[in-house]
């Protein structure tokens, strides 16, 4: 049915087919399927041709939806997404969701069956939760066909619009359900700082799985976005709990899944928090350089407020471990200035808070750790004393589990560096005199490090140092009792 010399699937042929099918009352999904069948277009090409749009026009519509002129979509990028996987650039779930909004469909139909296995596992998990496309149902095309149309075709288009609107009005996700899940996530975020990770892990999994179930149901776009945000928050909390339990590989995987959901919703607050959590995972996995880079990337997403303070302090620990005095001092100072100039509370870090928050006691604790690492015992002790004062005066419901014990470990290191053994003994006694601190993250590692310090000059030949080391080694976390 092509004209002489016309390339198969050329624009004249595509437009002729598009207009014929539109005039016959066909919906976009049917037209895209026919174009793909007839000319072997991949789904992203077929859907763009279905709407008669150029790559530049698609990019412009994406930019309108994003409302962000700093990193605009371009026709070249659309071309790269369409050329994948043979060449070009792999579209992320976020990009596919954006294109789906432009074309009036769902993200899943923009990937071929042979393309889906090529996505990273966290993104495939997202697609598993996305609702499938309904056969031959989609919104009406953005532009009407040129040329004369019959009255029957016009009526058919109106009927199709009415039928789609009727289906779109139906949802299987209720407002009360979302309200309850919001409440559950807030409570879990706040409980997580007061309890051992093992005590909240099961409930976090339950809430996350409930969110996943709802993502498989029919929901309005705003409800889906809400559910993806909840999925990101619960996976983020699971990443933090996994890290506290010492399972760094699992923590990293949870954080990557959470990042996909944060990308889908475009929630910079959650993305910044996740970058900080990924930085902590890298730090405690022995990769301080990666931790510093991740924290810096987070600061690009959130340039003020509590979330920015948190990122500065995570980054300071990494630079201190690398021995970079200048960078450590710089980011510690940035954190304090951001705290002093904070104005509007941020929804996730301040209003939800809990594990998503970062109070002054935590900030002082991080400062103490950085100063200890840099060999500045006086500054470390001063920061630890401030943290302990804040922990003592803070309301019980806001106190972090293990916060005081962790601070005392930093204070002990500071006193030992200052060669004040008696003061170190006093600071450490509340930690080693009870088994209740056994669930504090990294306690075994830190106590072993203190013992190692006591076994080196100037403490090696000190009776008091040997006695303190014996008391430390008797703690259940080191004996395995």
C-alpha positions as CSV (number, residue, x, y, z in Angstrom):
1,X,0.0,0.0,0.0
2,X,3.1,2.2,-0.1
3,X,3.9,4.7,-2.9
4,X,6.5,4.0,-5.5
5,X,10.0,4.4,-4.1
6,X,8.8,5.1,-0.6
7,X,10.8,3.4,2.2
8,X,8.7,0.9,4.2
9,X,7.4,2.6,7.3
10,X,8.3,6.1,5.9
11,X,6.4,9.1,7.2
12,X,3.8,9.2,4.3
13,X,3.0,5.5,4.9
14,X,2.8,5.9,8.6
15,X,0.5,9.0,8.3
16,X,-1.7,7.2,5.8
17,X,-2.2,4.2,8.1
18,X,-2.7,6.4,11.2
19,X,-5.4,8.5,9.5
20,X,-7.2,5.4,8.2
21,X,-7.2,3.7,11.5
22,X,-8.3,6.9,13.4
23,X,-11.2,7.4,10.9
24,X,-12.2,3.8,11.6
25,X,-12.5,4.5,15.3
26,X,-9.3,2.7,16.3
27,X,-7.6,3.7,19.6
28,X,-3.9,4.4,19.9
29,X,-3.0,1.0,21.4
30,X,-4.4,-0.7,18.3
31,X,-2.6,1.8,16.0
32,X,0.7,1.3,17.8
33,X,0.4,-2.5,17.6
34,X,-0.3,-2.4,13.9
35,X,2.6,-0.1,13.2
36,X,4.9,-2.4,15.1
37,X,3.6,-5.4,13.3
38,X,3.8,-4.0,9.9
39,X,7.1,-2.2,10.0
40,X,8.9,-3.8,13.0
41,X,9.1,-0.6,15.0
42,X,10.0,-1.0,18.7
43,X,7.2,0.1,21.1
44,X,8.7,3.6,21.8
45,X,8.9,4.3,18.1
46,X,5.4,2.9,17.4
47,X,3.8,5.0,20.1
48,X,5.4,8.2,18.9
49,X,4.4,7.5,15.3
50,X,0.9,6.7,16.5
51,X,0.5,10.3,17.7
52,X,2.3,11.8,14.7
53,X,4.9,13.5,16.8
54,X,8.5,14.3,16.0
55,X,11.3,13.5,18.6
56,X,11.7,17.2,19.3
57,X,7.9,17.5,19.9
58,X,8.0,14.6,22.4
59,X,11.0,16.2,24.2
60,X,9.1,19.5,24.5
61,X,6.0,17.7,26.0
62,X,8.3,15.9,28.5
63,X,9.8,19.2,29.5
64,X,6.3,20.7,30.0
65,X,5.4,17.8,32.3
66,X,8.7,18.0,34.2
67,X,8.5,21.8,34.6
68,X,12.3,21.9,34.9
69,X,14.3,23.9,32.5
70,X,17.7,23.0,34.1
71,X,18.0,19.6,32.4
72,X,15.6,19.7,29.5
73,X,14.8,16.6,27.5
74,X,16.0,16.9,23.9
75,X,15.1,15.3,20.6
76,X,18.5,13.7,20.6
77,X,17.8,12.0,23.9
78,X,14.4,10.7,22.6
79,X,16.3,9.3,19.6
80,X,18.8,7.5,21.9
81,X,16.0,6.0,24.0
82,X,14.3,4.7,20.8
83,X,17.6,3.3,19.5
84,X,18.2,1.1,22.6
85,X,19.1,-1.7,23.0
86,X,21.1,-2.1,19.7
87,X,22.7,1.3,20.4
88,X,21.7,4.5,22.2
89,X,20.8,4.9,25.9
90,X,18.7,2.7,28.1
91,X,15.6,4.5,29.3
92,X,15.1,4.3,33.0
93,X,11.7,3.6,34.6
94,X,11.4,7.3,35.3
95,X,11.9,8.1,31.6
96,X,9.4,5.4,30.5
97,X,6.8,6.7,33.0
98,X,7.3,10.2,31.6
99,X,7.0,9.0,28.0
100,X,3.9,7.0,28.9
101,X,2.3,10.2,30.2
102,X,3.0,12.0,26.9
103,X,1.5,9.1,24.9
104,X,-1.4,8.4,27.2
105,X,-0.5,4.9,28.1
106,X,1.3,2.9,30.8
107,X,5.1,2.5,31.0
108,X,5.1,-1.3,30.5
109,X,3.9,-1.1,26.9
110,X,6.9,1.0,25.9
111,X,9.2,-2.0,26.4
112,X,9.3,-5.0,24.2
113,X,9.3,-8.5,25.8
114,X,12.9,-8.9,24.7
115,X,13.9,-5.6,26.3
116,X,12.5,-6.0,29.8
117,X,15.1,-8.6,30.9
118,X,17.8,-6.1,30.0
119,X,16.7,-3.7,32.8
120,X,18.6,-3.8,36.2
121,X,16.8,-6.0,38.7
122,X,15.5,-3.1,40.9
123,X,13.8,-1.6,37.8
124,X,12.4,-5.0,36.8
125,X,10.9,-5.2,40.3
126,X,9.1,-2.0,39.7
127,X,7.7,-3.2,36.4
128,X,6.4,-6.3,38.2
129,X,4.3,-4.0,40.3
130,X,3.0,-1.8,37.5
131,X,-0.6,-2.4,36.2
132,X,-0.6,-4.2,32.8
133,X,-1.8,-2.4,29.7
134,X,-5.5,-3.1,28.9
135,X,-5.9,-4.3,25.3
136,X,-6.7,-1.6,22.8
137,X,-7.5,1.0,25.5
138,X,-5.7,4.3,25.7
139,X,-6.4,8.0,25.6
140,X,-7.4,9.7,22.4
141,X,-4.5,11.0,20.3
142,X,-3.3,14.5,21.0
143,X,-4.0,15.8,17.5
144,X,-6.9,15.0,15.2
145,X,-6.3,13.5,11.8
146,X,-6.1,16.0,9.0
147,X,-8.6,15.7,6.1
148,X,-12.3,15.1,6.1
149,X,-13.8,12.8,8.7
150,X,-17.1,11.2,8.8
151,X,-19.7,12.0,11.5
152,X,-19.5,8.3,12.6
153,X,-15.8,8.6,13.2
154,X,-16.3,11.8,15.3
155,X,-19.0,10.1,17.3
156,X,-16.7,7.0,17.7
157,X,-14.0,9.2,19.1
158,X,-16.3,10.8,21.6
159,X,-17.6,7.4,22.7
160,X,-14.1,6.2,23.2
161,X,-13.3,9.2,25.3
162,X,-16.3,8.7,27.4
163,X,-15.6,5.0,27.9
164,X,-12.0,5.6,28.9
165,X,-13.0,8.3,31.4
166,X,-15.5,5.9,32.9
167,X,-12.8,3.3,33.4
168,X,-10.3,5.9,34.6
169,X,-12.8,7.0,37.3
170,X,-12.6,3.6,38.9
171,X,-10.0,2.9,41.6
172,X,-9.3,0.0,43.9
173,X,-7.2,2.1,46.3
174,X,-9.1,4.0,48.9
175,X,-8.2,7.2,50.6
176,X,-8.5,5.6,54.1
177,X,-6.0,2.9,53.0
178,X,-3.5,5.4,51.9
179,X,-4.0,7.4,55.1
180,X,-3.4,4.2,57.2
181,X,-0.2,3.4,55.2
182,X,1.0,7.0,55.7
183,X,0.4,6.5,59.5
184,X,2.2,3.2,59.5
185,X,5.3,4.5,57.7
186,X,5.5,7.6,60.0
187,X,5.2,5.4,63.1
188,X,7.8,3.0,61.8
189,X,10.2,5.8,61.0
190,X,9.9,7.1,64.5
191,X,10.0,3.8,66.2
192,X,13.1,2.8,64.3
193,X,15.3,5.3,66.2
194,X,14.1,3.9,69.6
195,X,14.2,0.2,68.9
196,X,16.7,-2.4,67.8
197,X,16.5,-3.0,64.0
198,X,15.4,-6.7,64.5
199,X,12.3,-5.4,66.4
200,X,11.0,-3.3,63.5
201,X,12.2,-5.3,60.5
202,X,9.2,-7.6,60.2
203,X,6.7,-4.8,60.4
204,X,8.6,-2.9,57.7
205,X,8.4,-5.9,55.4
206,X,4.7,-6.2,56.1
207,X,3.9,-2.6,55.2
208,X,6.2,-2.7,52.1
209,X,4.4,-5.9,50.9
210,X,1.0,-4.2,51.4
211,X,2.2,-1.3,49.3
212,X,3.3,-3.7,46.6
213,X,0.0,-5.4,46.6
214,X,-1.8,-2.1,46.1
215,X,0.5,-1.1,43.3
216,X,-0.9,-4.1,41.4
217,X,-4.4,-2.7,41.6
218,X,-6.2,-0.1,39.5
219,X,-5.4,3.3,40.9
220,X,-5.4,6.9,39.8
221,X,-2.0,8.4,38.8
222,X,-1.9,10.5,42.0
223,X,-2.6,7.4,44.1
224,X,0.1,5.4,42.2
225,X,2.6,8.2,42.9
226,X,1.6,8.2,46.5
227,X,2.2,4.4,46.7
228,X,5.5,4.6,45.0
229,X,6.6,7.2,47.6
230,X,5.5,4.8,50.3
231,X,7.4,2.0,48.6
232,X,10.5,4.2,48.5
233,X,10.2,5.1,52.2
234,X,9.7,1.6,53.4
235,X,12.6,0.2,51.3
236,X,14.7,3.1,52.5
237,X,14.0,2.2,56.1
238,X,14.7,-1.5,55.3
239,X,18.0,-0.4,53.9
240,X,18.9,1.4,57.1
241,X,17.8,-1.5,59.3
242,X,19.8,-4.0,57.1
243,X,22.9,-1.8,57.5
244,X,22.4,-1.6,61.3
245,X,22.2,-5.4,61.3
246,X,25.6,-5.5,59.4
247,X,24.1,-6.9,56.2
248,X,25.6,-4.3,53.8
249,X,24.9,-6.1,50.6
250,X,21.2,-6.4,51.4
251,X,21.2,-2.7,52.6
252,X,22.7,-1.6,49.3
253,X,20.1,-3.6,47.3
254,X,17.2,-2.2,49.4
255,X,18.6,1.3,48.8
256,X,18.7,0.8,45.1
257,X,15.1,-0.3,45.0
258,X,14.1,2.7,47.1
259,X,16.0,5.0,44.7
260,X,14.0,3.7,41.7
261,X,10.7,4.6,43.5
262,X,12.1,8.0,44.5
263,X,13.1,8.6,40.8
264,X,9.5,7.7,39.7
265,X,8.0,10.2,42.1
266,X,10.7,12.8,41.5
267,X,11.0,13.2,45.3
268,X,14.3,15.0,45.9
269,X,14.0,14.9,49.7
270,X,13.8,11.1,49.6
271,X,16.5,10.9,47.0
272,X,18.8,13.0,49.1
273,X,18.1,10.9,52.2
274,X,18.9,7.7,50.2
275,X,22.2,9.1,48.9
276,X,23.1,9.7,52.6
277,X,22.1,6.2,53.5
278,X,24.1,4.8,50.6
279,X,27.0,6.9,51.8
280,X,26.7,5.3,55.2
281,X,26.6,1.9,53.7
282,X,29.7,2.6,51.8
283,X,31.5,4.1,54.8
284,X,30.8,1.1,57.1
285,X,31.7,-1.2,54.2
286,X,35.2,0.3,54.2
287,X,34.8,2.7,51.2
288,X,35.1,6.2,52.6
289,X,35.9,7.7,49.2
290,X,32.7,6.4,47.7
291,X,30.9,7.6,50.9
292,X,32.1,11.1,50.4
293,X,31.1,11.1,46.7
294,X,27.6,9.8,47.5
295,X,27.1,12.4,50.2
296,X,28.2,15.1,47.8
297,X,25.8,13.9,45.2
298,X,23.0,14.1,47.8
299,X,23.9,17.7,48.6
300,X,23.3,18.6,45.0
301,X,19.7,17.4,45.4
302,X,19.0,19.2,48.7
303,X,20.9,22.4,49.4
304,X,19.4,23.4,52.7
305,X,17.6,22.2,55.8
306,X,17.9,19.1,58.0
307,X,18.6,16.8,55.1
308,X,21.5,18.9,54.0
309,X,22.9,19.0,57.5
310,X,22.7,15.2,57.6
311,X,24.6,14.8,54.4
312,X,27.3,17.3,55.5
313,X,27.9,15.2,58.6
314,X,28.0,11.9,56.9
315,X,30.5,13.4,54.4
316,X,32.6,14.8,57.3
317,X,33.1,11.3,58.7
318,X,34.3,10.1,55.3
319,X,36.8,12.9,54.7
320,X,38.1,12.5,58.3
321,X,38.7,8.8,57.6
322,X,40.6,9.8,54.5
323,X,42.7,12.2,56.5
324,X,41.5,15.3,54.6
325,X,41.5,18.0,57.3
326,X,40.4,20.9,55.0
327,X,37.4,19.1,53.5
328,X,36.3,17.8,57.0
329,X,36.4,21.2,58.5
330,X,34.6,22.7,55.5
331,X,31.6,20.3,55.6
332,X,31.3,20.4,59.4
333,X,31.1,24.2,59.1
334,X,28.5,23.9,56.3
335,X,26.4,21.7,58.4
336,X,26.4,24.1,61.4
337,X,25.5,27.0,59.1
338,X,22.7,25.1,57.5
339,X,21.3,24.2,60.9
340,X,21.5,27.8,62.1
341,X,19.8,29.2,59.0
342,X,17.1,26.5,58.6
343,X,13.6,28.1,58.1
344,X,10.9,26.1,56.5
345,X,10.6,22.5,57.8
346,X,11.0,19.8,55.2
347,X,8.2,17.2,55.0
348,X,10.3,14.0,55.2
349,X,13.3,15.0,57.4
350,X,11.4,17.3,59.8
351,X,7.7,16.5,59.8
352,X,8.0,12.7,59.4
353,X,11.4,12.7,61.2
354,X,12.4,9.7,63.2
355,X,14.9,7.7,61.1
356,X,14.5,10.3,58.3
357,X,15.4,13.1,60.7
358,X,18.8,14.3,62.0
359,X,18.8,16.2,65.3
360,X,21.5,18.3,67.0
361,X,22.6,15.4,69.2
362,X,23.2,13.2,66.2
363,X,25.1,16.1,64.5
364,X,27.3,16.6,67.6
365,X,28.0,12.8,67.7
366,X,29.1,12.8,64.1
367,X,31.4,15.8,64.8
368,X,33.0,13.9,67.6
369,X,33.7,11.0,65.4
370,X,35.2,13.2,62.7
371,X,37.5,15.0,65.2
372,X,38.6,11.7,66.8
373,X,39.6,10.4,63.4
374,X,41.6,13.6,62.6
375,X,43.5,13.4,65.9
376,X,41.7,16.4,67.5
377,X,40.8,15.0,70.9
378,X,39.8,18.2,72.6
379,X,37.3,19.0,69.8
380,X,36.0,15.4,69.9
381,X,35.4,15.5,73.6
382,X,33.7,18.8,73.4
383,X,31.4,17.6,70.7
384,X,30.6,14.3,72.5
385,X,29.8,16.2,75.8
386,X,27.4,18.4,73.8
387,X,25.7,15.3,72.3
388,X,25.3,13.7,75.7
389,X,23.8,16.8,77.2
390,X,21.3,16.9,74.3
391,X,20.5,13.2,74.7
392,X,19.9,13.6,78.4
393,X,17.5,16.5,78.0
394,X,15.6,15.2,74.9
395,X,12.2,13.7,75.4
396,X,12.3,9.9,75.6
397,X,10.3,9.5,72.4
398,X,12.9,11.4,70.4
399,X,16.0,9.6,71.8
400,X,17.9,7.4,69.4
401,X,18.5,3.8,70.5
402,X,22.2,3.4,71.2
403,X,22.8,7.2,70.7
404,X,24.3,7.8,74.1
405,X,26.3,4.6,74.0
406,X,27.7,5.4,70.6
407,X,28.6,8.9,71.8
408,X,30.4,7.5,74.8
409,X,32.5,5.3,72.5
410,X,33.6,8.5,70.6
411,X,34.3,10.3,73.9
412,X,36.4,7.3,75.1
413,X,38.5,7.5,71.9
414,X,39.0,11.2,72.5
415,X,40.1,10.7,76.1
416,X,42.5,7.9,75.1
417,X,44.0,10.1,72.4
418,X,44.4,12.9,75.0
419,X,46.1,10.3,77.3
420,X,43.3,10.7,80.0
421,X,42.8,7.0,80.9
422,X,40.7,7.7,84.0
423,X,38.3,9.9,82.1
424,X,38.1,7.3,79.3
425,X,37.2,4.7,82.0
426,X,34.4,6.9,83.4
427,X,33.1,7.6,79.9
428,X,33.0,4.0,78.8
429,X,31.7,2.4,82.0
430,X,27.9,2.9,81.2
431,X,28.5,1.1,78.0
432,X,30.4,-2.0,79.2
433,X,28.7,-2.4,82.6
434,X,25.4,-3.6,81.0
435,X,24.4,-6.2,78.4
436,X,21.6,-3.9,77.2
437,X,24.0,-2.1,74.8
438,X,24.7,-5.3,72.9
439,X,22.3,-4.3,70.1
440,X,24.1,-1.0,69.4
441,X,25.3,-0.9,65.8
442,X,29.1,-1.6,65.3
443,X,29.5,-2.0,69.1
444,X,31.8,-5.1,68.7
445,X,34.0,-3.4,66.2
446,X,34.3,-0.2,68.3
447,X,35.1,-2.1,71.5
448,X,37.7,-4.2,69.8
449,X,39.3,-1.0,68.5
450,X,39.4,0.5,72.0
451,X,41.1,-2.7,73.3
452,X,43.6,-2.5,70.5
453,X,44.4,1.1,71.6
454,X,44.9,0.0,75.2
455,X,47.4,-2.7,74.0
456,X,49.7,-0.1,72.4
457,X,51.9,2.6,73.9
458,X,51.5,4.5,76.1
459,X,49.0,2.1,77.7
460,X,50.6,-1.3,77.1
461,X,52.4,-1.4,80.4
462,X,49.6,0.2,82.5
463,X,47.8,-2.0,85.0
464,X,44.7,0.3,84.8
465,X,44.7,-0.1,81.0
466,X,44.9,-3.9,81.2
467,X,42.0,-3.9,83.7
468,X,39.9,-1.7,81.5
469,X,40.6,-3.9,78.5
470,X,39.6,-7.0,80.5
471,X,36.3,-5.4,81.4
472,X,35.7,-4.5,77.8
473,X,36.4,-8.1,76.6
474,X,34.0,-9.4,79.2
475,X,31.1,-7.6,77.4
476,X,28.6,-10.1,75.9
477,X,29.0,-8.6,72.4
478,X,32.7,-9.8,72.4
479,X,32.2,-13.0,74.4
480,X,29.3,-14.2,72.3
481,X,27.3,-14.9,75.5
